[in-house]
């Protein structure tokens, strides 16, 4: 499973040329591929980072209060709403992308970062609602009732009690939303027909057609595109694996 990762890094350190001529180990590492990748793909990396962080912020901003609101409804109503949320996940992505293309053409959102943020959030929001609602249901009622008895309103309870206890769930939903957005290709290909707003997935896609003889630069781009996601997983691992009890202790 790790061999493709090894070969990607190994090829990125080889001199420019065909991939079949690369050595098994870079005896004399050449960083020329990374210089080329940063020069040609640096803007695409920044675009992907902006869109991914924007999608995380929008998804959590909408999903957190929605999930908390569902915990206040009766069980039957909650199940119906969650069923509707899950049904939205069954719609093929190409159908959503084609529908958004027509709407974006009317609203002037094609080839724009806000357009990609909204499109990627169509998958991030439902997933985050399910994750956050499942976690918020486990928060002891006594904690919420104690805050209400102290005079806190529902908004204050949500902001000062529920959100701090839901850090692990918020990080989990945010991480998976970021990973989905970072690796998105379908929305990016459909909704960015031209212009400077091109995520790194499209940058690699275009790069293959233009520089197939410079495999070191192609693989260097792939390495650079993998670093943010890998670092995010390393940093967020302890939050994702932590249980609800540890979050309540905080």
Buried (B, 14 or more C-beta within 10 A) or exposed (E): EEEEEEBBBBBBBBBBEEBEEBEEEBEEEBEBBBEBBBEBBBBBBEBBBBBBBBBBBBBBEBBBBBBBBBBEEEEEEBEEBBEEBEEEEEEEBEEBBEEBBEEBEEEEBBBBBBBBBBBBBBBBBBBBBBBBBEBBEBBEEEBBEEBBEEEBEBEEBBBEBBBEBBBBBBBBBBBBBBBBBBBBEBBBBBBBEEEEBBBBBBBBBBBEEEBEEBBBBBBBBBBBBBEBBEEBEEEBEEBBEBEBEEBEEE
